[in-house]
Amino acid sequence: MSASEEVLEQPGEALDLRLLAPAAAGWVAAVVLVGERPLAGVVTAAVSLAPACVAAVFLRRRLQATRSRGRRAVWAVVGVLVVVAGMGLGAALQVKGLRAGPVPGLAAEGATVGVTLRIDADPAVRRSPGRRPPYVVVKATIEEVRTRSTTSSTGTPSSQAAGEVRTRMRTRVLVVGDEAWRGVRFGERVDGRGRLEAAERGGDVAAMLSVRGEPRMVDEPAWWLRAAERVRAGLRGAVAGEPDDVKGLVPALVMGDESGLSDELADDFRTTGLTHLSAVSGTNLTLLLAFILPFSRLIGVRARGLTAVGLITVVVFIILARPQPSVLRAAAMGLIALAAMTSGGGQRRAARSLSAAVIVLLLFDTSLARSAGFALSVLATAGIVLLGPSWRDALSQWLPTWLAEAISCPLAAQLACTPIVAWLSGQVSLVAVAANLLAGPAVGPATILGFAAAGVALVSTEVAQLVGWAAGWPARWIILIAREGADLPGASNPWPATVIGVAVLTILCLAIVIGLHRILARPIAAILAVVLLAVVVLRPVGSIGWPPGDWLLVMCDVGQGDGLALRAGEKAAVVVDTGPDPAAMDRCLRDLGVEYIPVLVLTHFHADHAGGLAGVLKDRRVGEIEVTPYFSPRAEYERVVDLAAQHGISLRTVTYHEKRVVGALSWTTLWPARVPALPPPGTSSATSSDEGSPENNASIAMMVEASGLRILLTGDLEPESQRAILASGADLRADVLKVPHHGSAQQDPAFIAATGARLALISVGRDNDYGHPAPRTLTLLAHQSTRTATTSTNGPLTVTNPANHLTLTTAHDP
């Protein structure tokens, strides 16, 4: 090692931050310009480039006689201006490319077209209260669009049949289809037909394409993509005999293949801050490089040979994980690790490498500037590079170096990402650092053994299964940490996902960054901080005093959906609906201390009422599941049946006017009295908005009596069924009304008036796209002198009745 290299590797060597300002300025410029017209980017480039040229050409001579600090300042300004100019041109070219050709115009008209698509990503299944049954989204490039000859186009027609114009192009779109599109493969070319719709400005697609029917394959993926798929399939086969969570996690750890990862485990990973392990990230590639490069040194590879081995590894990783933007981000982060592991002063140069990677990636695709995944990747790496070393040095004063390194890296990454995570999820995890610290030692073995199983599978299935079995054991440990960590009472805490909320959190994180070095350097202060955090996690401050000990009904805050609990005894409750999110429903029931559910009622099978079922079933005994006799949407119904079967829980169909008694609770089923014919298999009866849909009108309605209160639960009943219940002569008088369908505008005034409710509860998501609760409905309730509360404003709503005095409390009440 030369003397210069020794100097570079001194522990106190300053980081090279020369490219930090240009990278940050370029990122901000890309965020602003990516959604604007191309002219804005060109003007920005011109305005930035002119003074940059002046500074470089004319000011350089004048500064030669001045001190070096002045020269560095001028060149820093020149660098910022040049990068901003580049981002302006990049954004202009990208926006112009997205707006070129006939697709944007056809999307503005809502035209129905035939298309030939190249699939650019793996399909993803989505469930949403606004679309039923589950649907598939996948990014693709339109290579040919077929329209009626009367439709004008700005593209170049390649051929024209009778009444049809074919136009060749390369335009990126987001395809939305039914589950028939779940089988399309990355790189495949398919034909389809659908309706074009305008896409959100600032994205990386020119339009949305809602396709109808099944895709028809035109051409298979390229040979190297087919080879990559064989390797991926080999890994899935190697762990096929393992438990469900293990065979879902190992492919996710190795190649970001999340197709087998259960929703429940994914929720636990989000809660504990381990999501980066199950998605393609720099972690995957860094671990692979950390194994391959030392092994290459061991067998005699040196200098440029190591760099070549590292680059080949990166290319192979990109092919196996698919060359998508998320994978390219991971590759960039991996290359930073490669530079650190194969060159002197790698740690010092990491900040410069990270800044260069940000600039190059944004120039390649400026739409990444608004990508949450890109921000998380950069911030996590920046935290490790900029904060990690000093925190490691502080901890090393009283801890072993390896332990200080293990603590400082996840702590720095998590703190850097906290504001963005809170913006995306509306919560802050307090166990993320500990979970990453405990899971960290198992990630490397699971990943490396998984890669080995994938390669061996090409030669021997039996040997691959043996290696896959070995990879499953460290994966089991990671799963255990995620499961147990997510179950801790204070694992995650709600945080307002607003500009003000995130700004306050960012300020708090900056304050922690400023003071944390001093705390970590002092063992007593650090231990006290850990003890305080443990107290908050195990006995969360926010839950003290809530729920009240005499709670009767709790409307959980599950977002845009319904999820309620009716007290049925000590640590027991009857649950009515589960909301769309398993994690939110599980958290609510944990806060209530519910361990036994004698009856779980699903009013109907829309995902916003049944999607969180896994969260209710998690670590709880459930006696039976009571469901509506209208088994639609079919996909959601079958999902409920499968989950019930897995947990050994019986399903029973509710009957009209039946009476049930469970503990101190009793209720009468008021609806449905009649059920329409089910739609044919493969079709959905729901409209795009689901207003007046058969599923809603077949909701279970029940009058509950609890400790002297009458509570009317109404599911998503629409006016048609509301009027039918009213005409049946049922006694609808109630103290508490669960307002139908999240307070939508579709309400029958006579039905609302007949309840005479003193309190109306509305379960609704913040900033939802449906306009719930509707002003018309709130006005209607106000005219009835009914007090109204919503989960979107108040969080979870709790009803008590001390001394026959109806009381509403929330988690935010003192």
N, C-alpha and C positions, 0 to 999 in steps of 0.2 A: 504494500500500500504506500502511495506517495505521501509526502508531507502535506500537500494540498488536500488530499483526500482525508487525512487525519483531522485537519482543521474543520473540514466540512462536517464531519461526523461527531464533533464535540457536542455534548448534550445541550449546552446553552446556545448553540448556533441559532441565529434569527431565521425565521421563515422568509422565503422569497415571495414577497407580496406585490411585486411590480405589476402583475397582470390582474390583480384583484379589482382595482377600480375600473379598468376597461370592461371586464367581465360583468360587473354589477351594472354599469351604465348601459352596456349592450342588452342585458336582460330586461332592464326597465324599458328601454326603447322598443324591444320586441313585443313586450306586453302591450304597450300603447298602440303600436302600428299594425299588429297582426290582424286586427279587425277593421282597419280603415281601408279607404280606397288606395289603389296603387300609387296615385299621385302624391299622397301624403308621405309614403316611403321615399319616393324619388326626391321630393323637396327636402326631406330630412337629410338624405344622403348628400345632396348638394350643399345645404347650409352647413353641414358638419365638415365636409371634405375641404371646402374653401379655406377656412381658417387653419385647418390642419396642414394644408400645403404651405400656407403663408408662414406658419410657425416653423415648419421643417426646413424651408428654403432660406428664409430671410433672417429668422431669429437665431439660427444655429451659429452663425459667424459671430454675432454679438455676444453670445454666451460662452464662447470658447475661452475667453479670458476671465470669466467669473468662476466662482466656486462650483464644485460638482453638484451641490444640492440644487442650485438653480437650473442646471442642465437637466437633472433628473425630473424636476417639477415640470419643465416645458415638455420633455418627452412623454411624461405621464399624461399630460393634457392632450398631446398629439395622439397617443394611443387610444384614449377615450373617444376622441372625435373620429378616428379611423374606424374603430369598432362600431360606433353608433351609425356611421355612414354605411358600413357593411350590413348592419341589421336593417337599415332602411331599405337598401336594395334587395336584401333577402326577403323581407316582408312584402315588398312590392311585387317581386317575381312570384312569390307563393300565392298571394291574393289574386294576381292576374291569371296564374295557372288555374286556380279554382274557379274563376269566373269565365274562363275561356270556353268556347264550344256552346252547344245548345242546351246542356243540362240545366244551368241556372235559370234560363228562361222557361224551360219546360216545367221546372219545379215551381216557379212562380205561378204558373197556370194550373198546377196540380194535374199535369198530363199523365195519362196511362201509356206506358211504353213497353216494348220488348227490349231486352238487353242481353248482351254477352258480358259476363263478369269474370274477373280474375280475383280469387279469394286472397286477401292480404293478411288475414289473421285467423286465429282459431275462433270458432263460433262460441258465444256465451249465452247461457240460458238466463233469462231474467223473469222475475215475478214482480208484479206491480198491481196495486189496487185498481189502477186505471185500465189494465189490459188483462183479459182472461180468455183462454187459459194461458199458462206460461208461454213466453215468446222468445225468439232467438235474435240476437244482434250480431252482426259480423261486418267488419270493414272490407271493402272490395273496390276494385277499379273497373269502371265501365270501359270496355274496349270497343263496344259497338252498341248503338242505340237505334231502335227501329220505331219509326213514327209513321203516322198517316201522311200521305203526300201533301195534304193541305197545311201541314205544320211547317213553318219556316225554321231554318237552322242556319247557324253560322259556321258549322263544321264542313268537312269535305265529304260528300256522299261517295261511298265506295261502290254501291250498286243500287238499283231501284227496281223493285218488283211492282206488280200491279197494285196501286193504291198504297205503297209502302216505300219509305225512304230509309236507307241504311247509312248511318254516319259513323265513321271510325274516329276514335278519340282515346284519351287516357285521362279519365276524370274519376277522382276518389269520391266514394259515397259510403254512407252507413246503411246497410241493408237490415230491414226488420221483417222477420217472417215467422211462420209457425214452426212447430218442432220438427217438421220435415227438413228444415235447413240445418238441423243440428249435426247432420252427417257430412256436411261439406268439409273439404280438407284444404289446408293452407297450400296455396299455389295452384289449386285446381281451377279450371275454366268451366263455367256453367252458363246455361241459358235460363232465363226467367222472364217473368212479366209482372209489372207492378206500377204503383202510382208514385211519382216523384213529388217530394215536398221540400220546401225551403229549409235549410239547416241554419243552426245558430251561427251568428257572425263570430269570427275569431277562431273557429275550429279548424280541423285539418281535412274536412270533407266539404264537397261542393253542395251536396243535397242529401236528403234521406229518401230511401227507396223502400216503400212498403210493398213487399212481394206477395203474390197470391199463387197458391199451388206449390208443387214440388219443383226443386231445381233439376235441370237435365244436364248431365255432364257432357261437356264438349271435348275436353282434353285433360289428361291426368297431370299432376304436378311434375316438375322437373325431376330427373333421376336422383339428384342429390337430396331433394326434399323427400322423395320416397325412401331413400336410404336412411335419412334421419328419422322418419316415422317408424321404420323397422327397429331402429335402436330404442326409440321411445316405447314402442310396443313391447320390446324385449324386457325393458325395465318394469313395465306394468305386469308382465307375465312372471317376472322373477319374484315379485312380492304378492302375487295373486292369492297365495295360500295364507297370507297374514291377516290379522284382524282388520276390519274395515278402515279404521282410522289410520293404521300403519300403512296399508296399501294405498291410501289416499295421500298421506304425507310424504312418503319417500320420493315419488316422482315430482312432487311439488318442491321439495328441498333441492333435488338434483337439477331439474330442468324447468322449474316453474310450471309444470303440468298440473293444474289445479282441478282437472276434470273429475277426479275421484275424491276430492276433499268435501266432507260433509258441511252443511251450513252451520251446524252446531259447533264443530271444531273451528271453523273459520271465525265464528263469533268469539270464541274463547281466545283465539290468536289476536284478534283485534283488541279485546279487552286487556290483554297482558302485554301488548306492544310487540308481539312476535310475528306480525303479519309479513315483515320483510323476509322472513325465512321461507314462507310458503309461496312467495312471488319471485319472479326473476329479478334479481338485484345484484349489486356489486358483491354482496356476501357470497353468493354461489360461486362466482368466478374467482374471487379472491381466495377462497378455500381451495379450489382446484389448483390455482397457481401455487399456493403455499405448499401443496403436496408435490406437484410435478417439478417445480424448479429445484427444491433441495434434492429430490431424487436424481434429477439431471446432473446436478453438481457431484453427487455421490458416484455416478458412473463416468465422470470425467469431462462433462460438458463445461465449457468456460466462455467468458466474454460474450462475443457476438452470438455464439452458439446458444447461450441461455436466452438471449433476446429472441432468436429465431424460434426456439422451443416455446417460449411464452406467446409469441404472436400466432404460431400454429394452434396452440391451445385455445386462444381467444377466437380464432376463426372457426374451429370445430365447435366450440361452445355456442357461437352465434348460429351456426347451422342447426345444431341439435335443439336449441331453445327457440328457433325461428327468428329471422332477421326483421323484427318489429321494433318500433321506437323504444319500447321498454327494454328490449334486449340490447339495443345499441347503447342505451344509457348504462346498462349493467356492464357492457363491454368497455365503455369509457372509464367507469370507475375501476374496473379490473386492470385496465392499462395503467392507471395511476399506481395501483398496487404493484404492477409489473415493474414500473420505473423505480419504485421504492426498493424492490427486492433485488434488482439486477444492476444498480448503479450506486456509486458513492454519493453520499449526501442525499439519499432518496427522501428522507423525512423532510429535509429542508426544502427540497424541490416539489414536495407533494402539493403545497398551496398553489405554486405556479402551474403544475400539471392539471390540477382541478380547474383553475381559472381558464386555462387553454381548452380543456375539454368542454366547459360551458360555452365558450365562444364558438368552437367548431360545431358542436351539436345544434346550437341555435341558428348558426348560418346554414346548416344542413336542413333544418326544419324549424322555422321560427314559431310554429304553433306550439312547440314544446314549452314556450315561455309561459303559457297559461295552464300547463299540465301540472296537476297536483303531484303525480308520480315523479316528474322531473324535479320539482321543488324539494320533495322529500329526499330523493337520492342525493341531490347536491348539498342540502343542508346537513344531512347525516354525515356525509363525507367531510364537509367543512367543519362540523363540530369535532370530529375525530382528529382532523389535521390541526385546527387552530386552538382548540381547547384541551384536547386529550393529553398532549405532552406535558403541559404545565401542571395539570391535575394529577397525572401519573407521578411527576416528580414530587409534588406535595405529599401524596400518599406514601411514596417510597421512603419518606423520612421515618416512618414508623411501621410500614408494612413491607412484606417481600415484594420485589419488583414485579414478579409474575402476577401477583394478586392485585397490585396497584394498576397494572395494565388492564387486567380483566374488569376492574371496576370503572376505570376512567373512560374506556372506549364506549360502552353502552350508555354511560351517564352523559357523556358529551353528545352522542348522537341523539339520544332521547330528548334532552333539553333543547337542542337546536331545532328539533322537529315538532315540539309540543304545540306551538301556536297553529301550525298548519293542520296537525292532527285534530286539534280542538275545532278548527274551522270546518273540517270535513265531517267529524263524528258528533260534535256537540258534547264531548266529554274529555276528561283528562285522566289518564291512567297513573295511579300512584304505585303500581307494582311492576311497571315496565322494566325499570333498571334491574330490580332483583330477579325478575323472570328471565331477562336476557343473560344475567350473570350465571344463574343456575342452569339454564338451557345451553349456554355457550359451549361447554366442554363436549356436549353430545352432537353438536351440529357438524363439526368436522368429520368425525367417524361416519356418521350417517350419510353425509354427502359423498365422501370419497368411496365408501363401500357401495353406495347407490350407483355412482359412475362406473365402478368396476363391474357391478352386476349387469348394467346396460351393455357394456362391451363384451362381457363373457357370454351374454345371451345370444350373440351372433354365432358363437361356436358350440356352446353346450347349454341346453335348457336346464338340465339337472344341476350342473355346477352353478349356473346363474341363480337358481332358486336357493342354493346353499348360501351364496354371497348375499342374496336378498334377505334371507333369514337373519344373517348377521347384521345387515343394515337396519333391520327392524327393531333391534334392541335399543340402540341409542335413540331411535325415533320414538319408541315407547316412553323414554324418559322425557323427551321434549313435550309429548302429549300430556304426560302426567303434570308437568309444570304448568302448561297452559290450562288444563282442567282445574287444578287446585288453585292456581292463582286467580282465575276468573271467578271462583266461588267465594273468595274473600269478600267480606262485607263492603270494604272501601276500595275494591280493586279499581273501579272507575267512578268518576264523579261528574255530574252534569256541569257543562260550562256553556254560556250563551254563545252560539255560533253567529255572532253579529260583528260588525266592524268595531264597535266599541268594546265588546267582550274580548275579541282577539287582540285588539290594541292594548287593553289592560293586561292581558296574559303575556303579551310580548314584553311589556315593560317589567312585569314581575320576573320573567325569565332573564332579562338583561341584568336586573338587580341581583339575581342569584349568581349569574356569571361573574359579576364584579366581586361579590363577597365570598364565593364558594372556595376559592383558592386558600384563603386564610382558614376557613373551617376545616378543609381537608388536611391541612398541614398540622392541625392540633388534634391529637387523638381524642381528648375529652370532648371537645366541641363536635367532632365528627360522630362520636358514639351517641351523644345527646341528640343530634339531628336524626340519626337512624332510629333511636328509640321513639322520638316524637312522630316520625313517619309511620312506624309500626303501630302506634296507638291510633293514629288517624285511620290507617287501613283496617285494623281489626275492630275498631269501634268508631265509625265515621262521625265526625262532628256534625255534619249536615243532617244526620238522621236522629240526633238526640231530640226526644220529645215528639217524634213522628215515627210511625203513626200513633195516635192516641190509643191507650190501652183498651178502650171500650168501642173500638171501631166496629161498624156494622157492614158498611159497603165502602169499597175503594175502587175508584175508576183510575186504572193505571195510566200513566203517560207513555203510550206506545207509539206515538206519532199519528199518522193518518190511518186510523183503524180503531177497533174496539177491543178492550181487555178489562174485565171487571172481576172482582173477588167479593163474595158474600160470606161473612163469617159463619162457620158451622160448628164451632167448638174450639178447644185449645189446639193451636197450631193446625187447624183444619179450615177449609173454605170450599165453597162451591164456586167454581170459576166459570164465567160466561164469556166466551170468545177469548182469543189469544193474541190479537194484534198481528201486525205483519212481521215483527222482529222478535225472534226467539230470545235474544239477549235482553231486550227491554222488558219482556214479560217475566223472564227468569229473575231479573234484578228486582222487579216490583214484588214478586212473591217472596223473595229472600228477605226484603225489607220488612215484609209483613210476618215473617217467621212461619210461613205456610209449608208444612211438610206432608200433609195428607189432603187429597182432594177426592171426596166421596163421589162427586158427580162433576164432570166437565161438560158444559153445554156449548156446542158450536151452532150458532143461530143459522148460519148458512156457509157455503164453501168458497166464498170469495177470499182472496189471499190476505186482505186487510183484517179479516176476522179469524182465519185459520192458519195463516202463515207462520205464527209464532208457537205452534203446537210443541215443537221440540223443546223450547224453553220451559214450558209448563211441565213436561214429562221428565226433565232433567233432575235426577236425584230426588224424585218425589213419588209417593204411592198414589195411584189414581184408580178409583174403584171402577168407573165406567165412563164412557163418552156418549153423550146423548146428542143426536144430530137431527137435522131437518130431513124429511123424506124426499126432498128435491135434490138428487145427487148430481149437481152441476155447479160449476164447471167440472167436467169429468176428471181432468188431470189433477186438480186440487183434491177432489174426493178420493181418488186412488192414492194420493200421497198420504192423506189422513189414515186411510185403511192400512197402508203399509206401516206407518209409524205405530199405529195401535197394535198391529200384529207383532212388531218387533218387541214391544214392551209387554205383550201378553194382556192387553186391555180389551174388554169387549165393547162393541159398538151396539147401541140400540137406537131405533128410530122413535122419535117422539110421537105421541098420539094426541089428537085434539081433545081438549078439556080434561086431560089427565091431571091428577093431583099428586104431588110428591111432598114428602116430609123428610128432612135430613137435619138431625140435631134440633137446634132452635129455629131452623128455617122451614118454611112451607111455601109452596107455590103452585099455581094453576096455569096450565098452558092455554093461552087464548088463541093461538094461531101457530101453524096453518090449519085451516079447516078443509081446504082443498088444494090439490097440487096439480099444476099443468103437466102435460106430457113432456117427457125429457126430449131434448134435441137429439138428432141422429149422432152417432159416434163421429168424432173428428170435427164437429161443428160447435159453435158457441152461440148461445141465445142472447148473450149480453151485447148491448150496444156499446159504442165507443165511450160513452159517458156513464153507462150503467144506470141512468135515470129510468126508473120504471121497469127494470129488467125482471124476468121471472125469478132469478135467484134472490133479488132483494125482496120481492113480494112473497116469497116462500120462507122468509125469515121466521124463526121461532120468537113469538112474543109471550111473555110470562109475567104474571102478577105475583110478586114476592111479598111475603109478610115476615118481618123480622123485628122483634122487640117493640111491637106496637106500631111499626111503620109499614105503609104500603108502598112498594117500589115497583113501578111499571118499566120493564125492559123490553125494548122494541126492535132490536136488531137494525136492519136497514129498510124497514117497511116503507113503501111508497103510498101515495094517496089512495090508490086502488084498494090495497089491503087494509089501510086505515079505515076507509069507509065501510068495508065488509065487516070488520070487527065491531065497529059502531052499530051497524045494522043488526048484528047478532044479539044485541041486548046485553052484552057483557058489562059488568060493573067496572068502569075504568077509573073510578076515583082513586087518586094516588097522592101520597105526600111527596114522592120523588119520581121524576120522569127522566128516563134515559132518552133524550131526544133522538128520533129516528134518523138514520143515515147521516150522522155527523153534522146535523143542523142544515142539511141542504134546503134549497128553496121549495122542494117538492113535499109540502106538508098540507094536510087537510085541517083547516081552522077548527071545524067542529070536533074533530078527534082531539086536538090539543085542548080545546075548551072543556071537553068532557072529563079530562083527567083532573082538572082543578088543582094541579100540582103546585106546591109552595116552592119547590126547588127543581130546576131543570139542569141536567148535566149533559155536556156535549164533549165527546171524545173526538179530537181533531188534531191534525198535525200543523205545526207552525209553517206559515208561508206555503201552504199547499196549493196545488194547481187547479183545484175545483171550486174555489171561492167559498169554501165551508169555514165557519157557519155563514149562511146567507143573511144579509141585512134584513131581508123580508121575514125570515124566521125569527130573528132576534126581536124585531118589532112586534111580531105576533105574540111572542112570549111576554114582552113588556106590557102589552095591552091586557094580558091575563094577570098582571101583577105577580108574575113568577120570577123569582130570583134565578139568574142564569150564571153558570160558571163553565169555563172551558179548560181543557187540559193544555191547550196551546198557550194560554195566558197564565194559568195558575199551577201547572204541573199536575201531579196526581191529586185527585179529589177524594176526600174522606168524609163519610157521613156518620154521625153519631146521634144518639137520642137520649142524652142524660136527663132524667126526671121529665121525660116526655117533651123535651125541648130540642127540636130538630136543629142540628148544628153542622155546619160545613167547615172543615179545616183543610189546609194544604201543607205540603212539606216546607213551604216558605214561611208559614206563619210562625211567630215567635212562641 
